[in-house]
Amino acid sequence: MTQGTYDFTVYLTDTNNVEASKDLSILVTSTLEIEPGITPLDSTVVLPNAQVGEQVTEYIQATSTGTLPYAWEKIGGNYPPGLGLSGSTAEIVALTGTISSGALGSYAFILKVTDYADNTAERTFKMSVTDLSIDTVAVSDGLVGSGYSFDLEVSGGAGGNVWALKPGSSLPGTLAVDTGSGTISGLVSIPVSNHKFTVVVTDDLGMTAEKEFSFSFRNIVITTSSPLT
C-alpha cells in the first residue's frame, strides 16, 4: 500500500434499523529495514568468514514500502581491507572486492540506508578474515571391507584446530573424522559411489574453513593371469 492518509466512513445498522456512522482515517507510513530480517532489528549480522586473497560478494538488501532511490552509507567501523559497497542507490547492494593480504582479523561496520521519504535503517555487520585453509585437494577412494584411513591437511590459523563434519554431512559405514588430527578412518561394508561430504576445521580464535569432498568405495576384485586349477 502506498504511504499516505486514507479517509473512510464506517456504517453500522442494528436489528431495529437504527443507523450510525463515523468518519475514520488511517495513516500509512513507510517502514525501512535492512535484511536479513532478524530479531531484534538491532542484532548484528555475522557474515561468512573470508580468506586472504578471496574474491568476496555478499548481497545486502533494504526492504521498504517507501520509494526509490535509496542512499547507502557506512556510518561506523571498517570493512575488511579490499572490500567496498557497490550499488549505493539500489535496493540491493553488494559488499564486494578481494581481501587484501595482511587483513587477518575481525571487522565490524555499520550500514545506514535512507529512502526517498527520509526513512532510515541501520544494521551492524561483522566479518572475520582468516588464512586458515584446508589444503587437501581430494580424498582417496577405498575398498569395501578394508580398513580406510586418510589424513586431511590444514595450514594457517591460530592452531588448536578442531575438525568436524558440517551439519547435514555424513560419512558411510563406520567412517568418522578424528576431531584432533583430521584423520578419516573406519570401515565401509557396502559399495558407495561418489559420496559427498563437507568437513569444517575451527581454530583457537573461532575462525573456520570448510571444504567439500567426494569418494567411492568398490568391492575388491581378484584377478588371475591363468585359469585356476
C-alpha positions in Angstrom: 0.0 0.0 0.0 1.2 3.5 -0.9 2.0 5.6 2.1 -0.3 8.5 2.9 -3.6 9.2 4.8 -6.7 7.3 3.8 -10.2 8.5 4.8 -13.2 6.3 5.0 -16.6 6.0 6.7 -17.9 3.1 8.8 -21.7 2.5 8.9 -23.5 0.3 11.5 -27.1 -0.8 11.4 -28.7 -2.7 14.3 -31.7 -5.1 14.2 -34.1 -2.1 14.6 -32.7 -0.5 11.5 -31.1 2.2 13.6 -28.1 3.5 11.8 -24.9 5.1 12.9 -21.8 6.2 11.1 -18.3 7.6 11.8 -15.6 9.0 9.7 -12.2 7.5 10.2 -8.7 7.7 8.8 -5.6 5.6 8.6 -2.1 6.9 8.2 0.1 4.6 6.3 3.8 5.3 6.8 6.9 3.8 5.2 8.9 1.2 7.0 12.5 0.5 6.2 14.7 -2.4 7.3 18.0 -3.9 6.3 17.8 -7.7 5.6 18.4 -10.3 6.7 15.3 -9.8 8.9 16.4 -10.9 12.3 15.0 -10.2 15.7 15.8 -7.9 17.4 16.4 -5.5 14.5 19.5 -4.1 16.1 21.1 -7.5 16.2 24.4 -7.9 14.5 24.6 -9.8 11.2 27.6 -12.1 11.1 28.8 -12.6 7.5 30.7 -15.7 6.4 34.4 -15.8 7.1 36.6 -14.8 4.2 40.1 -15.9 3.2 43.1 -13.6 2.4 43.1 -13.1 -1.4 39.5 -14.4 -1.8 37.0 -12.6 -4.1 34.0 -11.8 -1.9 30.5 -10.8 -2.8 27.9 -10.5 -0.1 24.5 -9.1 -1.0 22.6 -6.8 1.4 19.0 -5.7 0.8 16.7 -3.0 2.1 13.0 -3.7 2.4 10.7 -0.7 2.4 7.2 0.5 1.5 8.9 3.7 0.5 10.2 5.0 -2.8 13.5 4.6 -4.6 16.2 5.7 -4.8 17.9 4.6 -1.6 21.1 6.1 -0.2 23.5 3.7 1.5 26.5 4.7 3.6 28.9 3.3 6.2 28.5 5.3 9.3 30.9 3.4 11.6 33.6 0.7 11.8 35.7 -0.6 8.9 35.2 -3.0 6.0 37.8 -5.8 5.7 40.6 -4.3 3.6 39.9 -4.7 -0.1 36.1 -4.7 0.2 33.7 -1.9 -0.5 30.0 -1.3 -1.2 28.7 -1.2 -4.7 25.3 0.0 -6.0 24.8 2.6 -3.3 21.4 3.8 -4.6 19.8 0.5 -5.3 17.5 -1.7 -3.2 20.2 -4.4 -3.2 23.8 -3.5 -2.7 26.9 -5.7 -2.6 29.9 -5.8 -0.3 32.4 -6.9 -2.8 36.1 -7.0 -3.6 39.2 -9.0 -3.0 40.5 -9.5 0.6 43.9 -7.8 0.9 47.0 -9.5 2.2 47.7 -8.7 5.8 43.9 -8.3 6.5 43.7 -11.1 9.1 41.3 -10.3 12.0 37.7 -9.5 12.7 35.9 -6.4 11.4 32.6 -4.7 12.3 30.9 -1.9 10.4 27.5 -0.2 10.5 25.5 0.4 7.3 22.7 3.0 7.1 20.2 3.3 4.3 17.8 6.2 3.7 14.9 6.1 1.3 13.3 8.9 -0.7 11.0 9.8 2.2 13.9 10.2 4.6 13.1 6.9 6.4 16.3 5.3 7.7 17.5 2.0 9.0 20.8 0.9 10.4 22.4 -2.5 10.9 25.8 -3.7 12.2 27.7 -6.4 10.3 30.7 -8.5 11.2 33.1 -10.4 9.1 36.3 -12.3 10.0 39.3 -12.7 7.7 41.5 -15.8 8.2 44.3 -17.6 6.5 43.1 -20.9 7.9 42.8 -23.3 4.9 42.1 -26.9 4.2 44.9 -27.8 1.8 43.8 -31.3 0.9 42.7 -31.3 -2.8 40.9 -34.7 -2.8 40.5 -37.7 -0.6 41.3 -41.2 -1.8 38.8 -43.8 -2.7 38.6 -47.0 -0.7 37.7 -50.7 -0.8 34.7 -52.4 0.7 35.5 -54.4 3.8 39.1 -53.0 4.0 40.2 -50.5 6.7 40.3 -47.0 5.5 42.4 -44.1 6.7 43.1 -40.7 5.2 44.7 -37.6 6.8 43.3 -34.2 6.0 45.8 -31.3 5.8 45.4 -27.8 7.1 47.5 -24.6 7.1 47.3 -21.2 8.7 45.1 -20.2 11.6 45.9 -19.9 15.2 46.4 -23.6 16.0 44.4 -25.8 18.3 42.4 -27.0 15.3 39.2 -29.0 15.8 37.7 -31.0 12.9 34.1 -31.9 12.3 31.6 -32.7 9.6 29.5 -29.8 8.5 25.9 -30.2 9.8 23.9 -32.2 7.3 27.0 -34.1 6.1 27.6 -37.7 6.8 30.2 -40.5 6.2 29.3 -44.0 5.1 29.8 -47.1 7.2 31.8 -46.6 10.4 33.9 -43.8 9.0 34.4 -40.8 11.3 36.6 -37.7 11.4 39.0 -37.5 14.3 38.4 -34.1 15.9 42.0 -33.6 16.8 44.0 -34.9 13.9 41.6 -34.6 11.0 42.0 -38.3 10.1 39.1 -40.0 8.4 39.1 -43.7 9.3 36.8 -46.7 9.7 35.2 -49.4 7.6 32.7 -49.4 4.7 30.8 -52.7 4.2 28.8 -52.0 1.0 29.8 -50.3 -2.3 29.4 -46.5 -2.3 29.6 -44.3 -5.4 30.6 -40.6 -5.3 29.6 -39.9 -1.7 29.9 -36.2 -1.0 30.6 -34.7 2.4 31.9 -31.4 3.8 34.4 -31.0 6.7 34.9 -28.0 8.8 38.0 -27.0 10.8 37.9 -24.4 13.6 41.0 -22.8 15.2 41.5 -21.4 18.7 40.2 -18.0 17.6 37.0 -19.5 16.3 38.0 -19.0 12.7 36.7 -21.7 10.4 37.4 -23.2 7.0 35.4 -25.8 5.2 35.7 -27.9 2.0 33.6 -30.4 0.2 35.0 -33.8 -0.9 33.7 -36.9 -2.5 34.9 -40.5 -2.6 33.8 -44.0 -3.7 34.2 -47.5 -2.2 34.2 -50.5 -4.5 34.4 -54.2 -4.0 37.7 -56.0 -4.0 38.2 -57.7 -7.4 40.6 -60.6 -7.6 42.1 -61.3 -11.0 44.4 -64.1 -12.2 46.7 -64.3 -15.1 45.9 -68.0 -15.8 42.9 -70.3 -15.2 42.6 -71.7 -11.7 43.2 -75.5 -11.4 
